[in-house]
Structures are given as structure tokens and as C-alpha cells.
Amino acid sequence: MKAEKEEVSMNDTKVQSEIKTKLVFLYGAKRGIETYNRLAKLMDGYKDSISSRYFEFSQKDIVLITYGDGFLKKGSKPLEALHDFLIQNVKGSMSIVHILPFFPYSSDDGFSVIDYKQVNPAIGSWEDIKRLGKSYNLMFDAVINHISAKSKEFREFLNGNKKYKNFFITVEPDYDTTRVFRPRALPLLTAFNAPWGKLKLWTTFSTDQIDLNYENPDVLLYIIDILLFYVTQGASLIRLDAIAFLWKESGTECLHLPQTHTVIKLFRQIFDYIAPHVKIITETNVPHKDNISYFGNGNDEAHMVYNFALPPLAVHAVVTGNASYLTDWAASLSLPGEQTWFYNFTASHDGIGLLPARGILPEHEIETLIRTTEKHRGKLGLKNNPDGSTSVYELNISLFDLLSDPASGEPVSMQVSRLIASQAIALSLQGIPAIYFHTLVGSQNFYKGVEKTGANRSINREKLSLERLEKELSRPDSLRAQVFGRLKQLVDVRRMHPAFHPDGSQNIVVLDSGIFAVERISPDEDETLLAMVNVTNTDRAVKQVKEYRYDVITGREFSGTIKIGPYEVLWLS
């Protein structure tokens, strides 16, 4: 079992010293101490408004990833419709809801935030958020690498307001950007006109998303104030979006810089002091080694990291019928500390990133994923390379259509089984599993969205009519009902078994190249389960492992030989 976390006090000279050291590293001695004094006042102002409460993970924790306006219902605000969907369909199955950015925004479906402290009035209010928080633990997005060009802060900057003079990154001619890592096939810098002249500003993701300048301590304190405000509004988990790009330095890749890690460690120390129940999760869609560096030493940085290599590896296993690469990678996973967890997902609002799979999958296998996406009528997201070329960065396609060719004509039941197999992989691995709402209800490619926005990612971001969805879910033979029913059954079974507790352990078991298998052991070692997923379209048979013989999903028993059907999932006790 994990040890109890120690109470952290700001009166502790060690804590004070560690925070000061971080700020001095970021800003130098004089400005660092000045920033510390301002930070101490800021935290004192929030201390009485943040109530301490208990929040630790168990096997019952499943995250639903959704937009605040993912579900639409006549006569209701979208956040009310979301609440209705959750209560009517997944009550008792999902425990955590990740509501993607629900703030006023100008582009990128919410990730170009105009006002961090307001709920988009088109979808609801803070009261709606708090209502959801009464039934679920909530994950908020902290989209803090950049802010909307339509924000008050940026408008004031362009108008010459001295308060915002250094809020954004003005790039002078002698600034070396030649090594900067580019996640998009878009210009890094954008020209803007200000009263004092023409400026080139840093815009990592689009001309509407202006990067914030963390070399200015005012920006850091501005963001910390926002994060603490989120806690007062019910956030139990805070997702640091695109956090790897936070700090910029001339002549570097401007990715994973020591200052970026220091800022996250500072956030962690602040939460440990003022809101110890809050968990930090980092979103860094990069190679696996770099991704897990955001755990820090296991106690000082992120509590959770997105397990970004899992989506392409799980998809590859199911698409090719070969679980070998997935198995080898899973066997290498380890956690650096007792307060760290992997965030296991297979699909999200973004595409499936290929960068995390590079170095794990050979290039010809990555090409297989790209060709499969094109064959199944998906889209490809591109990024710029330092040599001026472009390469595929992500696969933009619904998970259902990526795994099964929409034009194949094969039975729907087989396609559903293929999707369930992919989800079972994430549900079986050690960590916190997360399911995207479009995966939960078996959504397919949304081409009208791409036509409307011109953005490839819109293919997997459709807003669903709740009335129409309820009708489809009420028909047992519909695609959505089959996916939802089988996935919900799997989730409900998982929640009953302590062997799947995220603080338990796991052993990857090699049985057959067409089977992914992992042994899960509860923290108290009272329960063990063997999870098996057939990633092929044929029957497989393997010799019985140890005493595992009873499938807790179906109630079947095996003796001597375990037979597992196409894309079947077994959880054996």
C-alpha cells in the first residue's frame, strides 16, 4: 500500500526555501525573491477558500473525456445536456469527467481561450460546472502555453498597456529559432501591428494562439492565480495542455527546457501546500522517454502523464493482428514513485500522435498506420521539420473507422469487437483509463465537420444530438448501442475487481503474438487477474497459465487450454 502523504506547510522553512530556489533559478536572485513574496500573498489569499478533501484513485476510477458542448439538447444548455447524459447513461460507471476547455474561445474548439475565468455562456455557467462536480471528480484544462488573440490581455498589449508590456514573446532579428521543434505545418512567428511598430510574436500553434512569456514573473503569477481559482470551482485534476512548449530560449528546440520542468514542479509544490487533493496531469505528445520525464523524481512533478505511446501501439496491434510491439513496450513500463500514474487512453479530441511511437515501431509499421488511415478515409496531420520538409504528425480519424474499414462490408459485430479489444487493452493496463465520448458511443468519421472548419481534427469532434443519440442507444441492434453496451459492461466489471487498482502491480505475459496479456495484482495481493485480448480475427488457443481458469466477464471456465475468439477479451481469475 502507498504511504500517507505528509502534510505540507508554508511555514516550513524547507518548503519556503525550495520555492525560493525555483523562483531564483527562473528569474535570478532579486526578481526571484520579489516573486516569492508576491506568490506567498497570492496563496494566502486563496487558502481559506479552498477546502481540503480526500481524493485518491482506485479501480473504480474511469475518466470520460468530453467537450462541454459534446451533447446538445433542445431547451437545455450543453452543460445541462452533458449532466443528463451522464446521469441517465453512465452513473455508477464513470467517476471522473474531463471537460475539455469550456471557456469563451475564438478558435480550435476551445483551445484558444479568450477568458480563463469565465464559462462560455453559450454552453452554461459555473453553477453547471459545480453541479457536475457534485457527482463526479472533474478535470479542468489549463491551456496556459498560449492565449487567444481576441483576449483582453492581448488587446491591451497591442494598445500599449504597460501592465501587459512583456506578456508575450516579441522575437527580435538576432533571436535564433533554427532549432525550434514544430508540431504544426504552420509559421512559428506571426506579424502584428502595434502603435510602436510591427512586431513578430511567437505563435506555436496558430496565428490566433499567442504564446505567453513566462520569462516575465507577472505571467507566472497570473497563471498560478488562474490554477488556484480552478480549484475553488471544483477541479480535482488539472491538465497542463501543451506544457512541453512553455519556456523559450534562443538557439534551443524550445521543448522540455529545464525552466519548463521547474515551473511544473512549482505548481506541484503549491498544490501540495494549498490543495493536496489536486492531481496534475501533463499533456506532452512527444516520444515516450521525453513524455515520462514529466514525472520528475516521482514525487515532485506531474502526478500523471498521458501514456501517448499507447494509442498508436494499441491501434497497430489490432490493425495488424500482431501484439508483439505493444507487449514489448508494455513490459518496459515503470513508475518512478508512489504518487505517479499513467493516463491510459486510445483516442481523444486530437488525432492519434505518431511521434510517441517512433523508436518503438519501425518506420514501415508506422507507414502501415498511415496507409490504413488513408484507406479508411481519414485525414493526416502534418508538421514542419528543421530541413524544410513535412512529415505526418498525427492520424485524424475516428477510432472506430481507423480499426475497421467503413467500406469493408464485414459484420458490424466484428467491427464492434475490434473496438472493444482496443479499449480492453487500456482498461487492463496499470494506470487510470480514459475513454473519449465518441469512442464510448461508437462514432464514425464526421466529414461535415472537416468541410465546415477546414480542420482535419474536426473529423472526430462532432456535437451529438442527445435526443438522436438516446434513440440509437435504445435500439439494441444499432451500432452505437452495441458499442456502448459492451464497453459499459467491461467498465462495470473492471470497477468490481481490486486487481485493477492503479496502485497494484502488473506483469506482462508473453503467450502468443496475436494475444496481449497482462497479469494484474491488487495492492494487498488478495486478488490477481490475467487479462487477455485477442488482437486477431481468428480463434487462438494457448496453454492454461497458472491456475487462471474463470472469466469474470462471461462466467466461462477453462481447463488445460484457453480458447479465445476473434477480438475477444478474457479477464481470468
For each residue, the residues with C-beta under 8 A, 3 or more apart:
1: 503 523 524
2: 338 339 503 523
3: 338
4:
5: 272 276 339
6:
7: 276
8: 12 15 269 272 273 276
9: 12 15 273
10: 15 16 40 43 273
11: 16
12: 8 9 15 16
13: 16 17
14: 17 18
15: 8 9 10 12 18 19 269 273
16: 10 11 12 13 19 20 36
17: 13 14 20 21
18: 14 15 21 22 269
19: 15 16 22 23 36 39 266 269 270
20: 16 17 23 24 32 33 36
21: 17 18 24 25
22: 18 19 25 26 262 265 266 269
23: 19 20 26 27 32 33 35 36 39 217 266
24: 20 21 27 28 29 32 33
25: 21 22 32 259 262
26: 22 23 32 35 214 217 220 259 262 263
27: 23 24 31 32 35 215 217
28: 24 31 32
29: 24 32 33
30: 33 34
31: 27 28 34 35 217
32: 20 23 24 25 26 27 28 29 35 36
33: 20 23 24 29 30 36 37
34: 30 31 37 38 217
35: 23 26 27 31 32 38 39 217 220 221
36: 16 19 20 23 32 33 39 40
37: 33 34 40 41
38: 34 35 41 42 217 221
39: 19 23 35 36 42 43 221 224 270
40: 10 36 37 43 44
41: 37 38 44 45
42: 38 39 45 46 221 224 225 228
43: 10 39 40 46 47 228 270 273 274
44: 40 41 47
45: 41 42
46: 42 43 49 50 228 229 231 232 274
47: 43 44 50 274
48:
49: 46 232
50: 46 47 228 231 232 274 275
51:
52: 275 276 277
53: 277
54: 277
55: 137 236 277 278 279
56:
57: 61 341 432 501 502 503
58: 61 498 501 502
59: 494 495 497 498 499 500 501 502 504
60: 95 495
61: 57 58 95 96 137 432 502
62: 93 94 95 96 427 432 433 434 435 491 494 495
63: 94 95 96 97 98 139 343 345 432 433 434 435
64: 86 90 94 96 97 98 434 435 437 440
65: 98 100 345 348 349 434 435 436 437
66: 70 71 82 97 98 99 100 436 437
67: 70 99 100 102 109 110 349 437 461 463
68: 78 79 82 99 100 101 102 110 119 120 123 124
69: 72 78 79 120 122 123 463
70: 66 67 78 82 437 463 464
71: 66 78 81 82 84 85 437 463 464 466 469
72: 69 78 81 463 464 465 466
73: 76 78 80 81 84 465 466 467
74: 467
75:
76: 73 80 81 84
77: 80 81 122 123 124 125 128
78: 68 69 70 71 72 73 81 82 122 123 124 463
79: 68 69 82 83 102 119 123 124 125 128 129 132
80: 73 76 77 83 84 124 128
81: 71 72 73 76 77 78 84 85 466
82: 66 68 70 71 78 79 85 86 97 99 132
83: 79 80 86 87 128 131 132
84: 71 73 76 80 81 87 88 466
85: 71 81 82 88 89 90 466 469
86: 64 82 83 89 90 91 94 97 132 135 136
87: 83 84 91 135
88: 84 85 91 470
89: 85 86 473 484
90: 64 85 86 93 94 440 488
91: 86 87 88 135
92: 492
93: 62 90 488 491 492 495
94: 62 63 64 86 90 97 136 435 491
95: 60 61 62 63 136 137
96: 61 62 63 64 136 137 138 139 236 237 432
97: 63 64 66 82 86 94 132 136 137 138 139
98: 63 64 65 66 138 139 141 237 239 434
99: 66 67 68 82 102 129 132 138 139 140 141
100: 65 66 67 68 109 110 141 349
101: 68 105 110 111 113 141 143
102: 67 68 79 99 110 119 120 123 124 129
103: 110 113 114 115 116 117 118 119 120
104: 113 114 115 118 120 121
105: 101 108 109 110 111 112 113 114 120 148
106: 112 114 148 149 150 208
107: 111 112 148 206 208 209
108: 105 111 112 205 206 208 209 455
109: 67 100 105 349 457 458 461
110: 67 68 100 101 102 103 105 113 120 141 143
111: 101 105 107 108 141 143 205 209 241
112: 105 106 107 108 143 146 147 148 149 150 206 208 209
113: 101 103 104 105 110 116 143 147 148 151
114: 103 104 105 106 147 148 150 151 152
115: 103 104 118 151 152
116: 103 113 143 147 226 229
117: 103 226 229
118: 103 104 115 121
119: 68 79 102 103 123 124 125 126 128 129
120: 68 69 102 103 104 105 110 123 124
121: 104 118 124 125
122: 69 77 78
123: 68 69 77 78 79 102 119 120 128
124: 68 77 78 79 80 102 119 120 121 127 128 129
125: 77 79 119 121 128 129
126: 119 129 130 233
127: 124 130 131
128: 77 79 80 83 119 123 124 125 131 132
129: 79 99 102 119 124 125 126 132 133 138 233 234
130: 126 127 133 134 233 234
131: 83 127 128 134 135
132: 79 82 83 86 97 99 128 129 135 136 138 234
133: 129 130 136 137 138 234
134: 130 131
135: 86 87 91 131 132
136: 86 94 95 96 97 132 133
137: 55 61 95 96 97 133 236 237
138: 96 97 98 99 129 132 133 234 235 236 237
139: 63 96 97 98 99 235 236 237 238 239 281
140: 99 230 233 235 237 238 239
141: 98 99 100 101 110 111 239 241
142: 223 226 227 230 238 239 240 241
143: 101 110 111 112 113 116 146 147 241 242
144: 212 223 226 240 241 243 246
145: 204 205 211 212 241 242 243 245 246
146: 112 143 203 204 205 209 210 211 212 242
147: 112 113 114 116 143 151 153 154 209 210 212
148: 105 106 107 112 113 114 151 154 208 209 210
149: 106 112 154 207 208 209 210
150: 106 112 114 154 155 208
151: 113 114 115 147 148 154 155
152: 114 115 155 156
153: 147 156 157 164 167
154: 147 148 149 150 151 157 158 164 167 168 210
155: 150 151 152 158 159
156: 152 153 159 161 163 164
157: 153 154 161 164 165 167 168 194
158: 154 155 192 193 194 195
159: 155 156 195
160: 194 195 196
161: 156 157 164 165
162: 165
163: 156 218
164: 153 154 156 157 161 167 168
165: 157 161 162
166: 213 215 216 218 219
167: 153 154 157 164 212 213 216 218 219
168: 154 157 164 201 202 210 211 212 213
169: 201 202 211 212 213 248
170: 199 200 201
171: 175 177 189 200 201 202
172: 175
173:
174:
175: 171 172 250
176: 179 250 251
177: 171 180 188 189 250 254
178: 251 386
179: 176 251 252 253 254 386
180: 177 188 252 253 254 255
181: 253 254 255
182: 185 186 188 383 384 385
183: 204 205 245 285 383 393
184: 204 205 206 382 383 384 393
185: 182 382 383 384 390
186: 182 203 205 206 207 384
187: 190 203 207
188: 177 180 182 202 203 204
189: 171 177 200 201 202 203
190: 187 200 201 203 207 210
191: 198 199 200 201
192: 158 198 199 201
193: 158 197 198 199
194: 157 158 160 197 198 199
195: 158 159 160
196: 160
197: 193 194
198: 191 192 193 194
199: 170 191 192 193 194
200: 170 171 189 190 191
201: 168 169 170 171 189 190 191 192 210 211
202: 168 169 171 188 189 210 211 248
203: 146 186 187 188 189 190 206 207 208 209 210 211
204: 145 146 183 184 188 209 211 242 245
205: 108 111 145 146 183 184 186 209 242
206: 107 108 112 184 186 203 209
207: 149 186 187 190 203
208: 106 107 108 112 148 149 150 203
209: 107 108 111 112 146 147 148 149 203 204 205 206
210: 146 147 148 149 154 168 190 201 202 203
211: 145 146 168 169 201 202 203 204 245 248
212: 144 145 146 147 167 168 169 219 223
213: 166 167 168 169 216 219
214: 26 219 220 246 247 259 263
215: 27 166 247 248
216: 166 167 213 219 220
217: 23 26 27 31 34 35 38 220 221
218: 163 166 167 221 222
219: 166 167 212 213 214 216 222 223
220: 26 35 214 216 217 223 224 263 266
221: 35 38 39 42 217 218 224 225
222: 218 219 225 226
223: 142 144 212 219 220 226 227
224: 39 42 220 221 227 228 267 270
225: 42 221 222 228 229
226: 116 117 142 144 222 223 229 230
227: 142 223 224 230 231 238 267 270 271
228: 42 43 46 50 224 225 231 232 270 274 275
229: 46 116 117 225 226 232 233
230: 140 142 226 227 233 235 238
231: 46 50 227 228 234 235 238 271 274 275 278
232: 46 49 50 228 229
233: 126 129 130 140 229 230
234: 129 130 132 133 138 231
235: 138 139 140 230 231 238 278
236: 55 96 137 138 139 277 278 279
237: 96 98 137 138 139 140 278 279 280 281 304
238: 139 140 142 227 230 231 235 278 279 280 281
239: 98 139 140 141 142 281 282 283
240: 142 144 243 264 267 280 281 282 283 302
241: 111 141 142 143 144 145 283
242: 143 145 146 204 205 245 283 284
243: 144 145 240 246 260 264 282 283 284 294
244: 255 256 260 282 284 286 290 294
245: 145 183 204 211 242 254 255 260
246: 144 145 214 243 257 259 260 263
247: 214 215 254 257 259 260 263
248: 169 202 211 215 252 254 257
249: 252 254 257 259
250: 175 176 177
251: 176 178 179
252: 179 180 248 249 255 257
253: 179 180 181 256
254: 177 179 180 181 245 247 248 249 257
255: 180 181 244 245 252 286 290
256: 244 253 260 261 284 286 290 293
257: 246 247 248 249 252 254 260 261
258: 261 262
259: 25 26 214 246 247 249 262 263
260: 243 244 245 246 247 256 257 263 264
261: 256 257 258 264 265 293 294 296 301
262: 22 25 26 258 259 265 266
263: 26 214 220 246 247 259 260 266 267
264: 240 243 260 261 267 268 280 282 294 296 301 302
265: 22 261 262 268 269 296 300 301
266: 19 22 23 220 262 263 269 270
267: 224 227 240 263 264 270 271 280
268: 264 265 271 272 280 296 300 301 302 303
269: 8 15 18 19 22 265 266 272 273 300
270: 19 39 43 224 227 228 266 267 273 274
271: 227 231 267 268 274 275 276 278 280
272: 5 8 268 269 276
273: 8 9 10 15 43 269 270 276
274: 43 46 47 50 228 231 270 271
275: 50 52 228 231 271 278
276: 5 7 8 52 271 272 273
277: 52 53 54 55 236
278: 55 231 235 236 237 238 271 275
279: 55 236 237 238 303 304
280: 237 238 240 264 267 268 271 301 302 303 304
281: 139 237 238 239 240 302 303 304 305 306 343
282: 239 240 243 244 264 294 301 302 304 305 306
283: 239 240 241 242 243 306
284: 242 243 244 256 290 291 294 305 306 308
285: 183 291 306 308 350 353 355 356 394
286: 244 255 256 290 291 308 355 356
287: 290 291 355 356 358 359
288: 291 292 308 309 329 356 359 360
289: 292 293 359
290: 244 255 256 284 286 287 293
291: 284 285 286 287 288 294 305 306 308 309 356
292: 288 289 295 305 336
293: 256 261 289 290 296
294: 243 244 261 264 282 284 291 301 302 305
295: 292 298 301 302 305 335 336 337 340
296: 261 264 265 268 293 299 300 301 302 336
297: 300 301 336 337
298: 295 335 336 337 338 339 340
299: 296 337 338 339
300: 265 268 269 296 297
301: 261 264 265 268 280 282 294 295 296 297
302: 240 264 268 280 281 282 294 295 296 305 340
303: 268 279 280 281 339 340 341
304: 237 279 280 281 282 340 341 342 343 431 432
305: 281 282 284 291 292 294 295 302 342 343
306: 281 282 283 284 285 291 343 345
307: 310 342 343 344 345 429 431
308: 284 285 286 288 291 311 353 355 356
309: 288 291 312 313 329 356 357 360
310: 307 313 314 344 345 346 425 426 429
311: 308 314 315 345 346 347 352 353
312: 309 315 316 352 353 354 356 357 361 366 369 395
313: 309 310 316 317 325 326 329 357 360 361
314: 310 311 317 318 326 346 422 425 426
315: 311 312 318 319 346 352 369 399 402 403 422
316: 312 313 319 320 322 325 326 357 361 365 368 369
317: 313 314 320 321 322 323 325 326 425 516 535
318: 314 315 321 403 418 421 422 535 567
319: 315 316 368 369 372 402 403
320: 316 317 365 368
321: 317 318 514 535 536 537
322: 316 317 325 513 514 535
323: 317 326 327 513 514 515 516 533 535
324: 327 328 513
325: 313 316 317 322 328 329 360 361 365
326: 313 314 316 317 323 329 330 425 516 535
327: 323 324 330 331 508 510 516 517
328: 324 325 331 332
329: 288 309 313 325 326 332 333 360
330: 326 327 333 429 508 516 518
331: 327 328 508
332: 328 329
333: 329 330 342 429 430
334:
335: 295 298 340 341 342 430
336: 292 295 296 297 298 340
337: 295 297 298 299 340
338: 2 3 298 299 503
339: 2 5 298 299 303
340: 295 298 302 303 304 335 336 337
341: 57 303 304 335 431 432 502
342: 304 305 307 333 335 429 430 431 432
343: 63 281 304 305 306 307 431 432 434
344: 307 310 426 427 429 431 432 433 434
345: 63 65 306 307 310 311 348 426 433 434 435 436
346: 310 311 314 315 399 422 423 425 426 436 439
347: 311 352 398 399 436 438 439 460
348: 65 345 434 436
349: 65 67 100 109 436 457 460 461
350: 285 353 394 457
351: 379 381 393 394 395 396 397 456 457 460
352: 311 312 315 347 369 394 395 397 399 402
353: 285 308 311 312 350 356 357 393 394
354: 312 357 358 366 369 370 392 393 394 395
355: 285 286 287 308 358 393
356: 285 286 287 288 291 308 309 312 353 360
357: 309 312 313 316 353 354 360 361 366 369
358: 287 354 355 361 363 366
359: 287 288 289
360: 288 309 313 325 329 356 357
361: 312 313 316 325 357 358 365 366 369
362: 365 366
363: 358 366 367
364: 367 368
365: 316 320 325 361 362 368 369
366: 312 354 357 358 361 362 363 369 370
367: 363 364 370 371
368: 316 319 320 364 365 371 372
369: 312 315 316 319 352 354 357 361 365 366 372 373 395
370: 354 366 367 373 374 380 392 395
371: 367 368 374 375
372: 319 368 369 375 376 402
373: 369 370 376 378 379 380 395 396 397 402
374: 370 371 377 378 380
375: 371 372 405
376: 372 373 397 401 402 404 405 406
377: 374 397 401 406 407 445 447
378: 373 374 395 396 397 398 401 402 445 459
379: 351 373 396 397 450 456 459
380: 370 373 374 392 394 395 396 456
381: 351 392 393 394 395 396 456 457
382: 184 185 390 391 392 393
383: 182 183 184 185 390 391 393
384: 182 184 185 186 388 389 390
385: 182 388 389 390 391
386: 178 179
387:
388: 384 385
389: 384 385
390: 185 382 383 384 385
391: 382 383 385
392: 354 370 380 381 382 395
393: 183 184 351 353 354 355 381 382 383
394: 285 350 351 352 353 354 380 381
395: 312 351 352 354 369 370 373 378 380 381 392 402
396: 351 373 378 379 380 381 456 457 459 460
397: 351 352 373 376 377 378 379 401 402 445 459 460
398: 347 378 401 402 438 443 444 445 446 459 460
399: 315 346 347 352 402 403 419 422 436 438 439 460
400: 403 404 415 419 439 442 443 444 483
401: 376 377 378 397 398 404 405 406 444 445
402: 315 319 352 372 373 376 378 395 397 398 399
403: 315 318 319 399 400 415 418 419 422
404: 376 400 401 408 410 414 415 418 419
405: 375 376 401 408 410
406: 376 377 401 444 445
407: 377
408: 404 405
409:
410: 404 405 414 415
411: 414 415
412: 415 416 479 482
413: 416 417 482
414: 404 410 411 417 418 537 566 567
415: 400 403 404 410 411 412 418 419 479
416: 412 413 419 420 442 479 482 483 486
417: 413 414 420 421 566 567 568
418: 318 403 404 414 415 421 422 567
419: 399 400 403 404 415 416 422 423 439 442 483 487
420: 416 417 423 424 483 486 487 490 567 569
421: 318 417 418 424 425 533 534 535 567 568 569
422: 314 315 318 346 399 403 418 419 425 426
423: 346 419 420 426 427 435 439 487 490
424: 420 421 427 428 490 531 533 569
425: 310 314 317 326 346 421 422 428 429 516 533
426: 310 314 344 345 346 422 423 429 433 434 435
427: 62 344 423 424 433 490 491 494 500
428: 424 425 500 516 518 520 531 533 571
429: 307 310 330 333 342 344 425 426 433 506 518
430: 333 335 342 502 504 505 506 520
431: 304 307 341 342 343 344 502
432: 57 61 62 63 96 304 341 342 343 344 502
433: 62 63 344 345 426 427 429 494
434: 62 63 64 65 98 343 344 345 348 426
435: 62 63 64 65 94 345 423 426 439 440 487 491
436: 65 66 345 346 347 348 349 399 439 440 460
437: 64 65 66 67 70 71 440 441 464
438: 347 398 399 441 443 460 462
439: 346 347 399 400 419 423 435 436 442 443 483 487
440: 64 90 435 436 437 483 484 487
441: 437 438 464 469 472 473 480 483 484
442: 400 416 419 439 479 480 482 483 484
443: 398 400 438 439 446 460 462 464 480
444: 398 400 401 406
445: 377 378 397 398 401 406 459 460
446: 398 443 449 450 458 459 460 461 462
447: 377 450 451 459
448: 451 452
449: 446 452 453 458 459 461 462
450: 379 446 447 453 454 455 456 458 459
451: 447 448 454
452: 448 449 458
453: 449 450 458
454: 450 451
455: 108 450 458
456: 351 379 380 381 396 450 459
457: 109 349 350 351 381 396 460 461
458: 109 446 449 450 452 453 455 461
459: 378 379 396 397 398 445 446 447 449 450 456
460: 347 349 351 396 397 398 399 436 438 443 445 446 457
461: 67 109 349 446 449 457 458
462: 438 443 446 449
463: 67 69 70 71 72 78
464: 70 71 72 437 441 443 468 469
465: 72 73 468 469
466: 71 72 73 81 84 85 469 470
467: 73 74 470 471
468: 464 465 471 472
469: 71 85 441 464 465 466 472 473 480
470: 88 466 467 473 474
471: 467 468 474 475
472: 441 468 469 475 478 479 480 481
473: 89 441 469 470 478 480 481 484
474: 470 471 481
475: 471 472 478 481
476: 481 482 485
477: 481 482
478: 472 473 475 481 482
479: 412 415 416 442 472 482 483
480: 441 442 443 469 472 473 483 484
481: 472 473 474 475 476 477 478 484 485
482: 412 413 416 442 476 477 478 479 485 486
483: 400 416 419 420 439 440 441 442 479 480 486 487
484: 89 440 441 442 473 480 481 487 488
485: 476 481 482 488 489
486: 416 420 482 483 489 490
487: 419 420 423 435 439 440 483 484 490 491
488: 90 93 484 485 491 492
489: 485 486 492 493 553
490: 420 423 424 427 486 487 493 494 553 569
491: 62 93 94 427 435 487 488 494 495
492: 92 93 488 489 495 496
493: 489 490 496 497 552 553 571
494: 59 62 427 433 490 491 497 500 571
495: 59 60 62 93 491 492
496: 492 493 552
497: 59 493 494 500 522 527 529 552 571
498: 58 59 501 504 522 523 524 526 527
499: 59 504 520 521 522 527 528 529
500: 59 427 428 494 497 504 520 529
501: 57 58 59 498 504 522 523
502: 57 58 59 61 341 430 431 432
503: 1 2 57 338 523
504: 59 430 498 499 500 501 520 521 522 523
505: 430 520 521
506: 429 430 518 519 520 521
507: 518 519 521
508: 327 330 331 517 518 519
509: 517 518 519 530 545
510: 327 517
511: 515 517 532 542 545
512: 515 540 542
513: 322 323 324
514: 321 322 323 534 535 536 538 540
515: 323 511 512 532 533 534 535 540 542 564
516: 317 323 326 327 330 425 428 532 533 535
517: 327 508 509 510 511 530 531 532 533 545
518: 330 428 429 506 507 508 509 530 531
519: 506 507 508 509 528 529 530 531
520: 428 430 499 500 504 505 506 528 529 530 531
521: 499 504 505 506 507 525 527 528
522: 497 498 499 501 504 525 526 527 528
523: 1 2 498 501 503 504
524: 1 498
525: 521 522 528
526: 498 522
527: 497 498 499 521 522 573
528: 499 519 520 521 522 525 573
529: 497 499 500 519 520 548 552 571 572 573
530: 509 517 518 519 520 545 546 548 570 571 572
531: 424 428 517 518 519 520 569 570 571 572
532: 511 515 516 517 562 564 569 570 571 572
533: 323 421 424 425 428 515 516 517 567 568 569
534: 421 514 515 540 564 565 566 567 568 569
535: 317 318 321 322 323 326 421 514 515 516 567
536: 321 514 540 566 567
537: 321 414 566 567
538: 514 566
539: 563 564 565 566
540: 512 514 515 534 536 563 564
541: 561 562 563 564
542: 511 512 515 545 561 562 564
543: 560 561 562
544: 548 549 558 559 560 561 562
545: 509 511 517 530 542 548 562 572
546: 530
547:
548: 529 530 544 545 562 572 573
549: 544 557 558 559 572 573
550: 555 556 557 558 572 573
551: 554 555 556 557 558 570 571 572
552: 493 496 497 529 555 571 572 573
553: 489 490 493 569 570 571
554: 551 570
555: 550 551 552
556: 550 551 570
557: 549 550 551
558: 544 549 550 551 561 562 563 572
559: 544 549
560: 543 544
561: 541 542 543 544 558
562: 532 541 542 543 544 545 548 558 570 572
563: 539 540 541 558
564: 515 532 534 539 540 541 542 568 570
565: 534 539 568
566: 414 417 534 536 537 538 539
567: 318 414 417 418 420 421 533 534 535 536 537
568: 417 421 533 534 564 565
569: 420 421 424 490 531 532 533 534 553
570: 530 531 532 551 553 554 556 562 564
571: 428 493 494 497 529 530 531 532 551 552 553
572: 529 530 531 532 545 548 549 550 551 552 558 562
573: 527 528 529 548 549 550 552
